Amino acid sequence: MRVLLVDDNALHLLILRKIFEKSNDEVVVARNGKEALRFLEFDPKFQVILTDMMMPEMDGVELVHHVRESTAMQRIPVIGFTSGDIEYYRGKGGELFDALVPKPFDFQDLYFLAKSTAA
């Protein structure tokens, strides 16, 4: 599976990357939504995107809007996660996400959710 991890938290990226790579998944890491879009514009063949909601430069909500507007990317499942108010994010575009997960979360649970959601 090809996974795009988007988060400005280096520890979360490290843990998630290790979990996916342990299963021989290909992992690409972006530190914000703008960086993620550059990867997606170059090569939109990801099976799932996992994104934090609160990041500098471009947050997860803005990222998912761009993904859903693009015919090349709109079918990629997007899982958002946040330590903020989940209901707030549901109102800001939650219907565009395939799942929204509150932090703290079990990294293994997030991994299994991504596997079951992947295109």
C-alpha positions as CSV (number, residue, x, y, z in Angstrom):
1,M,0.0,0.0,0.0
2,R,1.2,3.5,-0.7
3,V,0.6,5.9,2.1
4,L,0.9,9.7,2.5
5,L,1.4,10.8,6.1
6,V,0.9,14.5,6.8
7,D,1.7,15.9,10.2
8,D,4.0,18.5,11.7
9,N,4.6,16.3,14.8
10,A,7.9,14.4,14.1
11,L,7.1,11.8,16.8
12,H,3.8,10.9,15.2
13,L,5.4,10.7,11.8
14,L,8.1,8.4,13.1
15,I,5.8,6.0,14.8
16,L,3.3,5.8,12.0
17,R,6.0,5.4,9.4
18,K,7.6,2.5,11.3
19,I,4.2,0.8,11.7
20,F,3.4,1.0,8.0
21,E,7.0,0.1,6.8
22,K,6.9,-2.9,9.1
23,S,4.2,-4.2,6.7
24,N,6.2,-3.3,3.7
25,D,4.0,-0.3,2.8
26,E,5.5,2.6,0.9
27,V,5.4,5.7,3.1
28,V,5.8,9.3,2.0
29,V,6.0,12.0,4.7
30,A,4.8,15.6,4.4
31,R,5.0,18.1,7.2
32,N,2.0,20.2,6.1
33,G,-0.7,20.4,3.6
34,K,1.3,22.4,1.0
35,E,4.1,19.9,1.0
36,A,1.5,17.1,0.7
37,L,-0.1,18.7,-2.3
38,R,3.3,19.0,-4.0
39,F,3.7,15.2,-3.6
40,L,0.2,14.6,-4.8
41,E,0.5,16.8,-7.9
42,F,3.7,15.0,-8.9
43,D,2.3,11.5,-8.3
44,P,-1.4,11.1,-7.1
45,K,-1.1,7.2,-6.8
46,F,-1.5,6.9,-3.1
47,Q,-4.0,4.4,-1.6
48,V,-4.6,6.5,1.5
49,I,-3.8,9.9,3.1
50,L,-3.5,10.3,6.9
51,T,-3.5,13.9,7.9
52,D,-3.3,16.0,11.0
53,M,-5.9,18.7,11.1
54,M,-3.8,21.5,12.7
55,M,-0.6,22.3,10.8
56,P,1.2,25.4,9.7
57,E,0.9,26.7,6.1
58,M,-2.0,24.5,5.2
59,D,-4.2,22.5,7.6
60,G,-5.9,19.2,7.0
61,V,-9.2,20.7,6.1
62,E,-7.8,22.9,3.3
63,L,-5.8,19.9,2.1
64,V,-8.8,17.6,1.9
65,H,-10.7,20.3,-0.1
66,H,-7.9,20.4,-2.7
67,V,-7.8,16.6,-2.8
68,R,-11.6,16.4,-3.4
69,E,-11.5,19.1,-6.1
70,S,-9.0,17.2,-8.2
71,T,-10.2,14.5,-10.5
72,A,-6.8,12.8,-10.2
73,M,-6.9,12.7,-6.4
74,Q,-10.5,12.8,-5.4
75,R,-10.9,9.0,-5.0
76,I,-8.0,8.7,-2.5
77,P,-9.4,8.0,1.0
78,V,-8.4,10.7,3.6
79,I,-8.3,10.1,7.3
80,G,-8.0,13.1,9.5
81,F,-6.9,13.2,13.1
82,T,-6.7,16.0,15.7
83,S,-6.3,16.8,19.3
84,G,-8.9,19.6,18.7
85,D,-12.6,19.4,18.8
86,I,-13.8,16.7,16.4
87,E,-17.2,18.2,16.1
88,Y,-15.7,21.5,15.0
89,Y,-13.9,19.8,12.2
90,R,-16.9,17.8,11.2
91,G,-18.6,21.1,10.6
92,K,-15.6,22.5,8.7
93,G,-15.6,19.8,6.0
94,G,-15.9,16.5,7.9
95,E,-18.1,15.0,5.2
96,L,-15.0,15.2,2.9
97,F,-13.0,12.9,5.1
98,D,-13.4,9.1,5.1
99,A,-12.8,9.2,8.8
100,L,-12.0,11.6,11.6
101,V,-10.1,10.3,14.6
102,P,-9.5,12.1,17.9
103,K,-6.0,12.3,19.5
104,P,-4.7,10.7,21.5
105,F,-5.2,7.5,19.4
106,D,-3.8,4.1,19.3
107,F,-1.4,4.1,16.5
108,Q,-2.2,0.4,15.6
109,D,-5.9,1.3,15.5
110,L,-5.1,4.1,13.0
111,Y,-3.0,1.7,11.0
112,F,-5.9,-0.8,10.8
113,L,-8.4,1.9,9.9
114,A,-6.1,3.1,7.1
115,K,-5.7,-0.5,5.8
116,S,-9.5,-1.0,5.8
117,T,-10.1,2.4,4.1
118,A,-7.4,2.3,1.4
119,A,-8.5,2.5,-2.2
